[in-house]
C-alpha cells in the first residue's frame, strides 16, 4: 500500500483553474483512494465515489482513464448489500517502479509493484570511493538492466525509478552537492542512462531520507515521530515528524552523522572534527576492533566483527561499546532539538544491536534522562533494502499525485 495521495478533491461545481486542472486533481484523488485500500480490499466505483465525494459518473470516467493508462485493473466481484455484485479495482500488479542505491561499498537495485511489494532485488558489493562517479553509474546501469529484465520476464513493466545516494542532493538538477565518503562534490548525474525509455524518468534522493520514508510506511508500531539513523561507512539520519519527512530549509536536515560528539576528535570526511561518523561509522568501528577491512567485502567485514564479538574479543567489544556511547550522545542532542522520543536503528547499528544496545541506552539516559524508554529504541523494519524501497515508494507517491503523466 502506498502513502495517501496529497491531492484534495476538487468540487465538481467548479474551482479556480482550468477544467483540465480539476480533472487531473480528481484523477489523483481517485487513484489515491484505490491505492490506500488495505491489502485484499478492492473498492468498487461506487465506494470510491462515496469516499471522494465525486459523482458516480465522474468516478467511472476517471477510472476509465486509469484503466487505459494501465495503472489500475478490474478484479473480481464484491457484494455490497442487495443488488448486483460490483467490480472491484486495484493497482495494476504488472506496473512497477525501480529503487536504486549507491553506497560507499555496494550498489543495489530492486523493483517494487505500485503497492510497495518488493518483487526482485540485486546487490553488488564494490568499492565506489575511487575512480569518480562515471564507472559507478555504469555499474549501476548494468545492474538495473539485469533487474529490469528479471521483472520483464515476469510480465512486469517498470514505469520509472528513484536513486538514493549517501550525500546532500539537488533533485531538481539531478546533482549530488556533496557525498564526502564517495569523494563527490557538485556531480551531475545522467539519471536517464540508468533506466532508458521509462515514462516517468528517474528521481534523485538522499539515502537516509529515503530509508526513513520506507520505515514510516512499514513500521509495525505505527510510530509517526522518530529519528532513523543508518550505520554504513557513513552515518545517515532521517527525521520523521507527524508522519512526514522533515528535511528543513534546502532539504538537508537530519545529518545525524555529522553532529559533533568529540570536539577534540579526528578529522571527518565532511571537513569537520569529531563527528559521530568518525567514532560510530563502519570503518571507525572496524579499525578500533582491529579488523582489516581492505581485504574484505562489506559483508565479510561485518561477519568478522560479529564473530569477534561472539568470541568476546576485548577490542571488538570496546569498539562497539564506544560506538554505542557516542551514538547516544548524538541522538540525545537530536531529541532535545527536535523533541523526538523514538529511534529506529538501521545498517550495522541494527546488526550490532545485541552489543550496542546497553551502552546506547545508558548514554541516552545520561544525556537525555527520561526521554527514551528502552522499547522506544527499535530496529529497522525493512533492513538493507530501506533506501531503495523508500526511493521507489516516493516515485509511486509522485505518480499517485500526478497520474496524468502516463496519459
N, C-alpha and C positions, 0 to 999 in steps of 0.2 A: 504494500500500500504506500502510495506516495504522500508527501505532505500536502495539506489542503492548498488549493489554489488561492492566490491572493486577490483574484478578481471579485468584484462586487456586482450583484445583479443590477442591470440597467433597466429601469421601468420601461415597459413596452409602450407607454403613452408618450415617450419621447424625452430625451435629455439633451443638454448642450452637446454639440458634436454631430458628426455625420451619422447617417443610418448604418454605414459600414462600421463605424466605431462601436455603435450599440450592438451590432450583430457579433462583432469579434469579442466583445466583453461577455456577451451571453454564451457564446461558443465556449469560452474558457470556463464560465460558470458551470455549464452542463458537464464538460469533461471533468472538472474538479469534483463534482458530486459523484460521478461514476468512479473516479479514482479513489475517493475517500471511503467507499463501501468496504466493510470488513471482508476478509478473505472468504470466498464461498457465497457471498451475498451478491446477487445480480439484480440491480434495480431495474424496474420497468420504466417506460417513458412516463407513465402516469405518476410514479413515485418521484422521478426526477422533477417533474413539473411541480408537484406538491412541495418538494424540498427547496426549489429555487424561486417559487412564486411566479414562474413563467406559465404561459398558457400551454395546454397540451399540443396545440397546433404548432406553436413556436418550437417546443422541445422536439417534436417529430421532425421538423425541418432541420433543426440544428444537429440532431442525431444522424440524419441522412448525410450531412456534410462530414461528420466524424467517421461514419462508415466508409464513405468514399475515400477519405484520407487514410484509411487503414488504421486508425487509432483505437477504435472500439469494434467489437463484433457482437452479434446477437447470439444468445446462448440459452438453450432450454426453454422451459415454460414454468412460470410460477403462478400459483393460485392466490389471488388476492380477494378473499371473501367470496361472494357469489359472482356468478357470471363466468365469462370465458377466461381461461388462463392467459397470462400476458407473457410476452417475450422479454427475457432479461438481457441486460447489457453488461459488458465487462471490457476492461482494457485488452487490446488485442495481444495475445501471448506471443505472436510471431513478430512483434515490433520491439526493438530494444535500443539501448544506448551502451556505449563503452566507457568504462572508467579506466584511467591510466595513471600510473605514479612513477615519478623519477625520484629516487632517494640516493643517498651517498653511495651505498654499496649494493643496490639492486634496482631493477626496473620491473614493473608489473602491469598487466592489462587484464581486464575482466569485462564480460558482457552481462548486463542485467536486463530483465524484462521491464516493462513500464511499471510493474508493481513492486520493483526493487529486489526481485529474487535473482541471486547470482547463478547464472547458467553455466559459465565456463570462465576459468581464470588460469593464467600462466605467470610465473615469476622467474626472472633470470638474475642470478647474482653476478654482479660485475662491479669493478671499481670505476666510478663515474667522476673521480676527482682529478683526473689528468686527461689532457687532450682536447679540452674545450667541449662546447655543447653540441657541435655538429655530429660527432660519432655517437654520442648518447642518443640524440634524436633519431639517427639512422637505425641504431639497435632497437629502439622502442618502436619505430615504424615497422620493422620486421616482426617483432613480437606481436604488435597489434594486428598485422596482416594474418598471422597464424591464428590468433584468437578469433578474428572476424571470420576466417574461413571455417573454423570449427563451428561457430554459430550458424553460418550459412548452410553447413551440412545438415543441421537440424531444422532447416527451413526458417531460420530467424534472420530478419533484416536489421542491420544496425543503422539507426537514423542519425546519430551524432555521437559526440564524445566529450569527455572532460578530462583534463590533465592536471594532476596535483604535483606540486614541486615544493621542496623544503626551503622556502625563502619568501621574501616580500615580492608581490607581483602587481602588475598593472594589467588587469584582464582586458580592458578595452583596447590596449595597444599590443596585447599578446607579448608582453615584455616581463622578464624577470629582472626586477630592480636590483636585488642583491640576494644571493644564495651563498653565504660565506663558505659553507662546508663543501660546496661544489666548485667554488672559485669563480662563480658567475657574477658579473656586475653589468647591469644595463644590457642584457642579452635579449634580442628579438628572436622569437621562436616562430618557425614556419609550421604552425599547427595543422594547416591543411594537408601537409605531407604525411601526417600520422594516420589520417583516415580520408583518403581521396574519395571524392564523389559522394559524400554523405550530405543530405539536405540541410541538416542543422549545423554543420561545421563542428569545430572543437573549441571548447571554452577552457580558460586557464584559472586555476585555483591555488591557494596556499594549502599545503598538505595537512597541517594541523587543523585548520578551519574546516576543511572537507571532512576529516575524520571526526571532528566534533559534531558535525551535522549528521553523520552516519550514526553516531552514538545516540543522538537525540531521537532518531527515528526507530532505534532498536532497543532502547533502554527498557529492561523488564520492570524496573521500578517506576517508570513514568516520570522520572525527575525532569523538572523544567528549568532548573538553575544549577549549573555545575561548571567546574573548570576541568577540561580534558587536557591531560599532559602526556605527551608521547615521547618515549625514550628510544632514540636511534643514535647514530653518530652525533647528530644534533639533538636538542631537546625542544620540542614544539609544544605550543599551547593553544587552546581554543576556548573561548568564553561563551557560554550559553546562558542567557538571561531571559526569563519569561518565555521560554520555548523558541527564542530567536537567537541566532548567532550575533554576538556583539563584536563588531570589528573596529569601532571607533572612527575618528576622522582619518580619511585616507585609506581605511580598511586594514590597518596594520596593528590593531590592538591584540593583546594576548601573547606577546613574546616572552613567555614564562622562562624560556631557556636563557634569556639574557638579562634576567634580574640579577643584580649584583648580590652575592651571598658571602663573598670573602674579598673585601676591599684590598687586601694585601696579597691576593692570589695571583695566578698566572694570566698571561695574555690570552684572550679569547679570539676565535676566528672572526668575530664581528668587529674587532678593533678595541673592544673594552677590556676590562681587567676583572677577574674574579667572578665571571658569570656562572650561573648554575651549570651550564653546559660543560664547563671546564672541570667540574667535580662529579657530575652525575650522568654525563653523556657516555655513550658506549665505549669510545676509545679511552676516556678517562678511567672508567671502571676497569677495563681490561688491563690497562697499563699498571694501575695500582695493585691489581691482583697478580701481576707478574705473568700474564698470558699474552704471548706474542700474537698479534692479530694479522701481521703482514703475510704470513704463510698460510692463512686460513680464510675460508669464506666466512661471511657473516654468521651463517647457521653453525658452522663448525666452531667459531669463536664463542658463541653463546653456549653451545653444548659443552665446550671445555670449561667455561666458567661455572656452569651448573654442576658439572662433575666435581670440580674443586670445592664448591660449596657443600655438596653432599658428603664429600670426604672430610669436611671440617678444616680445610686448609686455612690457617690464620690470615694470610694475605688476602685471600679471596673474601673471607668473612669481613675483614676490616674495610676492604674497598667498598663492599655493598652497604655496610653499616654507614660509612661516610656519605655515600651517595644518597641513602635514605634520609640521613640527618639534614643534609643541605637541601634536598628536595622539600623537606618540611619547612625549612626557613623560607624558601621561595613561595610555597603555597600559602603559608601563614600571611605573608605580605600581600599576596594576591587577594586572599579572603578579606583582609582588612580594607583594602581599597575598593573591592567590588561587592562586598557584603554577600559573598557566596559561601555556603556551608556544605558543599558536596564536591567530591573529587572523583574523577574517573582516570584510572591508570592504563596506559597503552604501551605498546612496544616492549622494550626489555624491562620496563618497570613492572608490567604485568607478569612477565616470565619470572622475575626475581622476587615476586611478592612474598613468598614464604620466608625469605631472609630480610627483605626490605621493610616489611610492614611495621615491625616493632620499633625500629629507630625512626621511621617516618611518623608514626603516631606519637611517639614520645616528643619528637621535635615540634609537631603541631600543637601538642598540649602545652609545651613550654612557651612557644612564641605566639600562640593564639588560643589561650586557655578557654575551654568551654565551647569553642567554635565548631569542632568536629567530633562527632561520636564515631567510634570505630566502623559502624555499619555505613557511615556516610563516605567512606573511602572505598570505592568499588573498583572492579576490574572491567576492562573493555568488553562490551557485548559483541563486538564484531571482529576483534583480533587484527591480524596483519592486513586484512582486506579493507580496513576502515577508510583510508584515504581514497581509494578508487571507488568504493561504494558511495562515499559522500560526494565525490565529483560526478559520478553517474546520476545520483539522486538529484543533484542540483540542476543537471541538464533536463531531467524529466520535469522538475518543477517549472523550469523556464518554458518547456513545451506546453505544460498544462496552462500556464499563464498566457500563452500565445499560440494556440493550436493552428491558427490561420496560416502560420508559416509553411505548413505542409499542404495547403490547398493549391 
